Amino acid sequence: MSRNKFSGAIYFIIGSLLLVAGIIMLVFDITKVGNHYLTQQQSAVGGFFVIFVSLIILIIGYFCLSPFSKIREFIEGTGKRKR
């Protein structure tokens, strides 16, 4: 049984940073253009793709968390409520 190298919190941090970067790319109409390494054709990545990838990373981070962690209890709303 191997242990995951990254905790769920790391995925949340990376996903949040990519989400902010994607929103900035959408607001300022920024596109990242690069060359494909095999065909040398240009390819472009916009804000929608970055936001899509960040949402996938956030979902992976959610399922990597322990069921009893504070972050997961906060997201699910199952934490102990003080009266």
All heavy atoms as an XYZ file, in Angstrom:
656
protein
N       0.837     -1.167      0.000
C       0.000      0.000      0.000
C       0.894      1.246      0.000
O       1.634      1.492      0.925
C      -0.858     -0.029      1.259
C      -2.061      0.851      1.149
S      -2.763      1.037      2.749
C      -4.241      0.234      2.688
N       0.854      1.987     -1.082
C       1.700      3.175     -1.168
C       0.908      4.414     -0.781
O      -0.303      4.484     -0.965
C       2.263      3.323     -2.575
O       1.210      3.565     -3.472
N       1.595      5.350     -0.279
C       0.978      6.581      0.177
C       1.108      7.629     -0.921
O       2.085      7.664     -1.656
C       1.709      7.042      1.439
C       1.129      8.235      2.073
C       0.485      7.905      3.396
N       0.186      9.178      4.012
C      -1.029      9.648      4.100
N      -2.034      8.937      3.720
N      -1.247     10.822      4.619
N       0.113      8.505     -1.031
C       0.132      9.565     -2.032
C       1.230     10.566     -1.691
O       1.391     10.944     -0.529
C      -1.231     10.255     -2.065
C      -1.380     11.162     -3.248
O      -0.473     11.295     -4.055
N      -2.530     11.773     -3.347
N       1.982     11.013     -2.690
C       3.080     11.944     -2.435
C       2.582     13.328     -2.064
O       3.201     14.026     -1.289
C       3.983     12.034     -3.663
C       4.752     10.771     -3.938
C       5.675     10.966     -5.105
C       6.446      9.694     -5.396
N       7.339      9.842     -6.520
N       1.453     13.738     -2.640
C       0.918     15.069     -2.375
C      -0.338     14.942     -1.536
O      -1.189     14.094     -1.790
C       0.562     15.788     -3.680
C       1.741     16.037     -4.561
C       1.862     15.391     -5.766
C       2.726     16.922     -4.181
C       2.935     15.619     -6.592
C       3.815     17.153     -4.989
C       3.925     16.503     -6.194
N      -0.455     15.823     -0.557
C      -1.696     15.838      0.202
C      -2.753     16.608     -0.577
O      -2.459     17.309     -1.545
C      -1.461     16.487      1.568
O      -1.193     17.861      1.405
N      -3.986     16.486     -0.160
C      -5.073     17.162     -0.843
C      -4.950     18.670     -0.813
O      -5.392     19.366     -1.731
N      -4.326     19.206      0.234
C      -4.179     20.661      0.358
C      -3.296     21.221     -0.757
O      -3.558     22.321     -1.258
C      -3.601     21.015      1.723
N      -2.281     20.476     -1.176
C      -1.414     20.929     -2.262
C      -2.214     21.044     -3.556
O      -2.063     22.006     -4.314
C      -0.228     19.955     -2.445
C       0.623     19.874     -1.182
C       0.612     20.351     -3.649
C       1.293     21.172     -0.805
N      -3.093     20.067     -3.791
C      -3.938     20.133     -4.979
C      -4.875     21.344     -4.933
O      -5.145     21.960     -5.958
C      -4.765     18.852     -5.139
C      -3.961     17.666     -5.585
C      -3.736     16.593     -4.739
C      -3.429     17.601     -6.859
C      -3.005     15.494     -5.144
C      -2.693     16.516     -7.283
C      -2.487     15.471     -6.424
O      -1.757     14.389     -6.842
N      -5.386     21.668     -3.747
C      -6.246     22.837     -3.619
C      -5.483     24.128     -3.906
O      -6.002     25.044     -4.540
C      -6.883     22.916     -2.226
C      -8.105     22.070     -2.091
C      -8.103     20.952     -1.294
C      -9.266     22.392     -2.773
C      -9.225     20.170     -1.178
C     -10.400     21.620     -2.659
C     -10.377     20.496     -1.865
N      -4.246     24.215     -3.455
C      -3.445     25.411     -3.698
C      -3.141     25.551     -5.192
O      -3.317     26.632     -5.774
C      -2.138     25.352     -2.869
C      -2.459     25.475     -1.379
C      -1.177     26.453     -3.297
C      -1.295     25.195     -0.475
N      -2.719     24.462     -5.828
C      -2.411     24.506     -7.268
C      -3.672     24.806     -8.076
O      -3.653     25.629     -8.999
C      -1.767     23.177     -7.711
C      -0.396     23.013     -7.068
C      -1.644     23.100     -9.227
C       0.220     21.652     -7.256
N      -4.779     24.159     -7.719
C      -6.036     24.399     -8.419
C      -6.520     25.831     -8.270
O      -7.018     26.436     -9.224
N      -6.359     26.396     -7.076
C      -6.776     27.785     -6.849
C      -5.921     28.757     -7.656
O      -6.449     29.720     -8.236
C      -6.681     28.126     -5.365
O      -7.512     27.286     -4.619
N      -4.620     28.516     -7.703
C      -3.743     29.390     -8.483
C      -4.061     29.321     -9.971
O      -4.086     30.351    -10.658
C      -2.276     29.017     -8.238
C      -1.724     29.345     -6.852
C      -0.298     28.820     -6.709
C      -1.768     30.832     -6.596
N      -4.325     28.121    -10.479
C      -4.687     27.992    -11.882
C      -6.042     28.629    -12.177
O      -6.248     29.201    -13.246
C      -4.702     26.523    -12.295
C      -3.353     25.898    -12.585
C      -3.508     24.410    -12.871
C      -2.676     26.577    -13.742
N      -6.969     28.543    -11.222
C      -8.270     29.170    -11.401
C      -8.142     30.686    -11.503
O      -8.729     31.315    -12.384
C      -9.199     28.784    -10.250
C     -10.644     29.227    -10.349
C     -11.318     28.513    -11.506
C     -11.365     28.932     -9.059
N      -7.330     31.266    -10.640
C      -7.093     32.713    -10.689
C      -6.396     33.090    -12.002
O      -6.757     34.080    -12.648
C      -6.262     33.172     -9.468
C      -5.795     34.601     -9.612
C      -7.083     33.013     -8.194
N      -5.416     32.284    -12.423
C      -4.722     32.570    -13.681
C      -5.675     32.484    -14.868
O      -5.614     33.311    -15.788
C      -3.560     31.603    -13.865
N      -6.582     31.510    -14.860
C      -7.551     31.382    -15.938
C      -8.520     32.544    -15.992
O      -8.862     33.038    -17.073
N      -8.955     33.018    -14.828
C      -9.854     34.178    -14.785
C      -9.143     35.423    -15.299
O      -9.713     36.204    -16.063
C     -10.408     34.370    -13.356
C     -11.357     33.223    -13.014
C     -11.114     35.709    -13.217
C     -11.801     33.189    -11.582
N      -7.888     35.596    -14.916
C      -7.109     36.742    -15.404
C      -6.932     36.652    -16.916
O      -7.042     37.657    -17.631
C      -5.746     36.806    -14.678
C      -5.958     37.229    -13.231
C      -4.799     37.772    -15.379
C      -4.723     37.152    -12.374
N      -6.696     35.437    -17.423
C      -6.547     35.265    -18.873
C      -7.846     35.607    -19.601
O      -7.819     36.175    -20.691
C      -6.123     33.836    -19.195
C      -4.689     33.522    -18.828
S      -4.255     31.799    -19.095
C      -4.065     31.795    -20.868
N      -8.984     35.261    -19.001
C     -10.263     35.603    -19.624
C     -10.546     37.101    -19.588
O     -10.997     37.678    -20.575
C     -11.408     34.863    -18.928
C     -11.609     33.415    -19.315
C     -12.733     32.817    -18.484
C     -11.926     33.293    -20.776
N     -10.284     37.721    -18.448
C     -10.603     39.138    -18.289
C      -9.752     39.995    -19.223
O     -10.263     40.924    -19.868
C     -10.413     39.568    -16.816
C     -10.473     41.073    -16.665
C     -11.470     38.913    -15.949
N      -8.465     39.703    -19.308
C      -7.565     40.512    -20.120
C      -7.351     39.955    -21.528
O      -6.503     40.456    -22.265
C      -6.218     40.680    -19.416
C      -6.324     41.473    -18.151
C      -6.128     40.874    -16.923
C      -6.637     42.822    -18.183
C      -6.226     41.597    -15.747
C      -6.740     43.556    -17.021
C      -6.534     42.943    -15.794
N      -8.100     38.925    -21.895
C      -8.055     38.323    -23.233
C      -6.620     37.909    -23.602
O      -6.085     38.275    -24.646
C      -8.639     39.276    -24.272
C      -9.001     38.571    -25.559
O      -9.251     37.353    -25.491
O      -9.001     39.225    -26.610
N      -6.014     37.112    -22.727
C      -4.645     36.629    -22.916
C      -4.704     35.189    -23.419
O      -5.489     34.385    -22.946
C      -3.845     36.685    -21.598
C      -3.761     38.126    -21.097
C      -2.460     36.098    -21.772
C      -3.175     38.234    -19.703
N      -3.864     34.871    -24.384
C      -3.763     33.510    -24.909
C      -2.302     33.106    -24.924
O      -1.441     33.858    -25.371
C      -4.329     33.427    -26.337
O      -5.669     33.899    -26.323
C      -4.308     32.026    -26.858
N      -2.018     31.927    -24.430
C      -0.657     31.395    -24.435
C      -0.466     30.614    -25.728
O      -1.196     29.680    -26.015
C      -0.450     30.492    -23.217
C       0.861     29.793    -23.188
C       1.991     30.753    -23.015
C       3.287     29.965    -22.945
N       4.371     30.649    -23.556
N       0.504     31.013    -26.534
C       0.771     30.377    -27.818
C       2.117     29.661    -27.738
O       3.091     30.190    -27.225
C       0.795     31.423    -28.963
C       1.124     30.763    -30.284
C      -0.523     32.157    -29.035
N       2.140     28.426    -28.233
C       3.372     27.653    -28.230
C       3.459     26.770    -29.456
O       2.559     26.745    -30.295
N       4.541     26.033    -29.575
C       4.752     25.121    -30.696
C       4.661     23.688    -30.212
O       5.213     23.338    -29.165
C       6.129     25.347    -31.333
C       6.211     26.671    -32.045
O       5.213     27.198    -32.496
N       7.423     27.200    -32.131
N       3.986     22.853    -30.990
C       3.933     21.426    -30.688
C       5.315     20.850    -30.956
O       5.942     21.154    -31.977
C       2.872     20.749    -31.550
C       2.570     19.355    -31.124
N       3.296     18.289    -31.574
C       1.635     18.869    -30.283
C       2.819     17.183    -31.038
N       1.800     17.518    -30.247
N       5.809     20.017    -30.065
C       7.199     19.576    -30.166
C       7.446     18.593    -31.309
O       8.581     18.456    -31.763
C       7.685     18.991    -28.838
C       7.098     17.647    -28.482
C       7.795     16.478    -28.720
C       5.842     17.547    -27.896
C       7.271     15.258    -28.387
C       5.308     16.338    -27.566
C       6.027     15.185    -27.807
O       5.493     13.981    -27.479
N       6.421     17.888    -31.769
C       6.635     16.946    -32.873
C       6.380     17.567    -34.237
O       7.157     17.382    -35.172
C       5.731     15.718    -32.702
C       6.068     14.788    -31.547
C       5.037     13.680    -31.447
C       7.455     14.212    -31.712
N       5.296     18.300    -34.377
C       4.905     18.811    -35.687
C       5.322     20.251    -35.919
O       5.213     20.744    -37.036
C       3.383     18.715    -35.848
O       2.755     19.515    -34.835
C       2.911     17.282    -35.738
N       5.752     20.944    -34.895
C       6.145     22.349    -34.954
C       5.003     23.271    -35.387
O       5.230     24.357    -35.899
C       7.359     22.549    -35.873
C       8.610     21.849    -35.403
C       9.043     22.288    -34.017
O       8.992     23.465    -33.686
N       9.444     21.347    -33.202
N       3.759     22.821    -35.204
C       2.614     23.670    -35.473
C       2.282     24.473    -34.233
O       2.475     24.019    -33.112
C       1.401     22.832    -35.879
C       1.558     22.145    -37.203
C       0.339     21.307    -37.542
O      -0.481     21.038    -36.676
N       0.242     20.904    -38.785
N       1.768     25.664    -34.445
C       1.413     26.509    -33.307
C       0.129     26.019    -32.662
O      -0.798     25.578    -33.334
C       1.250     27.953    -33.749
C       2.550     28.641    -34.047
C       2.367     30.124    -34.256
O       1.257     30.592    -34.430
N       3.451     30.848    -34.235
N       0.104     26.096    -31.345
C      -1.095     25.760    -30.588
C      -1.334     26.859    -29.570
O      -0.396     27.500    -29.097
C      -0.949     24.401    -29.902
O       0.151     24.441    -29.019
N      -2.597     27.086    -29.235
C      -2.944     28.155    -28.308
C      -3.782     27.596    -27.166
O      -4.592     26.690    -27.350
C      -3.718     29.250    -29.030
N      -3.557     28.144    -25.976
C      -4.316     27.778    -24.789
C      -4.906     29.059    -24.216
O      -4.184     30.012    -23.930
C      -3.418     27.084    -23.739
C      -4.183     26.836    -22.458
C      -2.861     25.805    -24.289
N      -6.233     29.057    -24.034
C      -6.907     30.230    -23.491
C      -7.347     30.020    -22.057
O      -7.044     29.001    -21.422
N      -8.079     30.980    -21.551
C      -8.515     30.958    -20.163
C      -9.502     29.851    -19.844
O      -9.498     29.309    -18.741
N     -10.370     29.501    -20.807
C     -11.352     28.448    -20.556
C     -10.673     27.113    -20.278
O     -11.087     26.368    -19.390
C     -12.303     28.296    -21.744
C     -13.293     29.415    -21.871
C     -13.287     30.232    -22.978
C     -14.217     29.661    -20.875
C     -14.186     31.270    -23.100
C     -15.130     30.689    -20.976
C     -15.118     31.498    -22.096
N      -9.633     26.799    -21.033
C      -8.922     25.540    -20.833
C      -8.217     25.520    -19.478
O      -8.226     24.501    -18.789
C      -7.915     25.314    -21.961
C      -7.197     24.000    -21.865
C      -7.848     22.826    -22.167
C      -5.878     23.947    -21.449
C      -7.196     21.613    -22.068
C      -5.217     22.753    -21.345
C      -5.878     21.573    -21.661
N      -7.632     26.629    -19.081
C      -6.940     26.706    -17.789
C      -7.935     26.544    -16.645
O      -7.660     25.851    -15.657
C      -6.150     28.032    -17.676
C      -5.533     28.183    -16.305
C      -5.076     28.108    -18.742
N      -9.109     27.140    -16.765
C     -10.136     26.996    -15.734
C     -10.624     25.548    -15.685
O     -10.834     24.989    -14.597
C     -11.292     27.975    -15.988
C     -10.820     29.402    -15.724
C     -12.499     27.646    -15.121
C     -11.824     30.461    -16.070
N     -10.796     24.911    -16.830
C     -11.219     23.508    -16.877
C     -10.205     22.612    -16.171
O     -10.573     21.744    -15.367
C     -11.413     23.087    -18.330
C     -11.806     21.653    -18.496
C     -13.063     21.218    -18.134
C     -10.903     20.740    -19.027
C     -13.429     19.891    -18.285
C     -11.265     19.423    -19.185
C     -12.525     18.990    -18.810
N      -8.928     22.808    -16.445
C      -7.878     22.011    -15.800
C      -7.853     22.268    -14.294
O      -7.688     21.342    -13.495
C      -6.501     22.305    -16.438
C      -5.375     21.683    -15.642
C      -6.467     21.815    -17.868
N      -8.050     23.522    -13.878
C      -8.035     23.831    -12.451
C      -9.208     23.172    -11.733
O      -9.062     22.712    -10.599
C      -8.050     25.343    -12.219
O      -9.309     25.885    -12.580
N     -10.370     23.078    -12.372
C     -11.508     22.405    -11.753
C     -11.239     20.911    -11.598
O     -11.607     20.306    -10.579
C     -12.772     22.638    -12.582
C     -13.307     24.072    -12.558
C     -14.516     24.183    -13.468
C     -13.655     24.502    -11.153
N     -10.577     20.319    -12.575
C     -10.214     18.902    -12.458
C      -9.240     18.703    -11.302
O      -9.380     17.759    -10.511
C      -9.616     18.383    -13.782
C     -10.705     18.336    -14.850
C      -8.981     17.008    -13.605
C     -10.212     18.015    -16.225
N      -8.268     19.590    -11.157
C      -7.298     19.481    -10.060
C      -7.985     19.681     -8.714
O      -7.665     18.998     -7.732
C      -6.144     20.481    -10.269
C      -5.311     20.040    -11.465
C      -5.264     20.576     -9.026
C      -4.236     21.021    -11.861
N      -8.963     20.584     -8.632
C      -9.697     20.783     -7.375
C     -10.511     19.537     -7.013
O     -10.595     19.175     -5.832
C     -10.604     22.002     -7.484
C      -9.893     23.360     -7.458
C     -10.880     24.473     -7.766
C      -9.239     23.593     -6.119
N     -11.090     18.868     -7.988
C     -11.838     17.637     -7.716
C     -10.898     16.541     -7.240
O     -11.212     15.810     -6.289
C     -12.624     17.199     -8.972
C     -13.751     18.196     -9.239
C     -13.172     15.786     -8.817
C     -14.435     18.012    -10.567
N      -9.734     16.426     -7.863
C      -8.743     15.443     -7.418
C      -8.308     15.751     -5.986
O      -8.180     14.849     -5.155
C      -7.529     15.426     -8.366
C      -7.933     14.853     -9.714
C      -6.374     14.617     -7.769
C      -6.882     15.004    -10.781
N      -8.097     17.023     -5.684
C      -7.719     17.414     -4.328
C      -8.781     17.078     -3.306
O      -8.476     16.663     -2.180
N     -10.048     17.232     -3.686
C     -11.135     16.915     -2.759
C     -11.124     15.437     -2.400
O     -11.273     15.065     -1.232
C     -12.475     17.304     -3.384
C     -13.662     16.862     -2.570
C     -14.023     17.552     -1.417
C     -14.404     15.754     -2.937
C     -15.095     17.149     -0.660
C     -15.483     15.351     -2.187
C     -15.834     16.046     -1.053
O     -16.896     15.637     -0.300
N     -10.936     14.561     -3.390
C     -10.965     13.138     -3.121
C      -9.665     12.636     -2.498
O      -9.640     11.513     -1.983
C     -11.303     12.358     -4.388
C     -12.754     12.477     -4.760
C     -13.142     13.200     -5.867
C     -13.728     11.889     -3.984
C     -14.473     13.323     -6.202
C     -15.065     12.007     -4.303
C     -15.439     12.724     -5.413
N      -8.598     13.423     -2.521
C      -7.353     13.034     -1.850
C      -7.381     13.366     -0.366
O      -6.554     12.873      0.392
C      -6.160     13.730     -2.494
S      -5.703     13.029     -4.079
N      -8.326     14.202      0.033
C      -8.399     14.582      1.441
C      -8.935     13.432      2.284
O      -9.733     12.624      1.830
C      -9.323     15.789      1.608
C      -8.815     17.124      1.100
C      -9.923     18.158      1.229
C      -7.605     17.567      1.873
N      -8.513     13.409      3.519
C      -9.043     12.456      4.472
C     -10.494     12.823      4.785
O     -10.835     13.995      4.847
C      -8.209     12.506      5.756
O      -8.863     11.802      6.789
N     -11.355     11.844      5.004
C     -12.751     12.166      5.307
C     -12.924     12.950      6.611
O     -13.954     13.561      6.832
C     -13.416     10.797      5.429
C     -12.499      9.827      4.828
C     -11.136     10.421      4.859
N     -11.913     12.921      7.460
C     -12.011     13.599      8.753
C     -11.197     14.886      8.817
O     -11.036     15.455      9.880
C     -11.558     12.651      9.869
C     -12.314     11.361      9.860
C     -11.706     10.178      9.469
C     -13.651     11.326     10.221
C     -12.406      8.994      9.447
C     -14.365     10.140     10.208
C     -13.741      8.968      9.822
N     -10.680     15.357      7.680
C      -9.876     16.576      7.695
C     -10.773     17.802      7.844
O     -11.955     17.795      7.512
C      -9.037     16.685      6.422
O      -9.877     16.937      5.319
N     -10.202     18.861      8.348
C     -10.958     20.100      8.584
C     -11.428     20.733      7.282
O     -12.525     21.279      7.210
C     -10.092     21.104      9.352
C      -9.624     20.622     10.697
C     -10.746     20.650     11.677
C     -10.207     20.264     13.049
N     -11.260     20.122     14.013
N     -10.593     20.653      6.223
C     -10.966     21.269      4.948
C     -12.170     20.553      4.352
O     -13.110     21.193      3.884
C      -9.768     21.229      3.967
C      -8.589     22.017      4.513
C     -10.174     21.768      2.610
C      -7.329     21.876      3.698
N     -12.172     19.227      4.402
C     -13.293     18.472      3.833
C     -14.564     18.678      4.653
O     -15.656     18.766      4.098
C     -12.937     16.994      3.760
C     -13.909     16.217      2.926
C     -13.316     14.941      2.441
N     -14.279     14.200      1.653
C     -14.025     13.069      1.057
N     -12.823     12.545      1.144
N     -14.933     12.450      0.365
N     -14.439     18.771      5.978
C     -15.611     19.056      6.806
C     -16.166     20.443      6.491
O     -17.381     20.637      6.478
C     -15.259     18.962      8.289
C     -15.077     17.542      8.777
C     -14.727     17.489     10.244
O     -14.592     18.564     10.876
O     -14.582     16.378     10.771
N     -15.289     21.399      6.229
C     -15.739     22.753      5.879
C     -16.477     22.753      4.539
O     -17.513     23.398      4.398
C     -14.538     23.704      5.829
C     -14.894     25.091      5.383
C     -15.547     25.949      6.233
C     -14.576     25.509      4.101
C     -15.882     27.226      5.817
C     -14.903     26.781      3.679
C     -15.554     27.649      4.544
N     -15.949     22.022      3.554
C     -16.576     21.979      2.233
C     -17.937     21.298      2.310
O     -18.915     21.769      1.729
C     -15.656     21.263      1.224
C     -14.408     22.099      0.969
C     -16.386     21.002     -0.085
C     -13.346     21.384      0.167
N     -18.007     20.188      3.028
C     -19.264     19.457      3.122
C     -20.247     20.096      4.085
O     -21.431     19.800      4.044
C     -18.986     18.013      3.552
C     -18.234     17.216      2.513
C     -17.873     15.829      3.006
O     -18.048     15.559      4.213
O     -17.412     15.034      2.183
N     -19.768     20.931      4.983
C     -20.651     21.556      5.962
C     -21.038     20.625      7.094
O     -22.065     20.815      7.728
N     -20.215     19.602      7.344
C     -20.539     18.633      8.389
C     -19.736     18.862      9.661
O     -19.719     18.012     10.537
C     -20.272     17.202      7.894
O     -18.888     17.093      7.519
C     -21.157     16.850      6.731
N     -19.089     19.986      9.764
C     -18.278     20.264     10.950
C     -19.136     20.493     12.182
O     -20.349     20.677     12.105
N     -18.495     20.471     13.316
C     -19.221     20.712     14.566
C     -19.597     22.177     14.655
O     -18.749     23.058     14.495
C     -18.338     20.323     15.757
C     -17.969     18.869     15.763
C     -17.037     18.573     16.907
C     -16.593     17.135     16.889
N     -15.587     16.853     17.896
N     -20.832     22.424     14.902
C     -21.291     23.797     15.021
C     -21.360     24.199     16.480
O     -21.931     23.499     17.312
C     -22.657     23.961     14.385
C     -22.589     23.652     12.909
C     -23.882     23.956     12.271
N     -23.754     23.589     10.856
C     -24.369     24.186      9.896
N     -25.165     25.182     10.154
N     -24.198     23.803      8.643
N     -20.763     25.331     16.783
C     -20.779     25.833     18.153
C     -22.055     26.616     18.382
O     -22.490     27.401     17.567
C     -19.566     26.708     18.405
C     -18.270     25.955     18.271
C     -17.104     26.856     18.500
C     -15.810     26.095     18.318
N     -14.650     26.928     18.468
N     -22.647     26.409     19.517
C     -23.892     27.129     19.838
C     -23.646     28.217     20.822
O     -22.864     28.299     21.607
C     -24.917     26.163     20.395
C     -25.329     25.176     19.337
C     -26.359     24.273     19.909
N     -26.637     23.246     18.926
C     -27.797     22.693     18.774
N     -28.801     23.037     19.531
N     -27.975     21.776     17.877
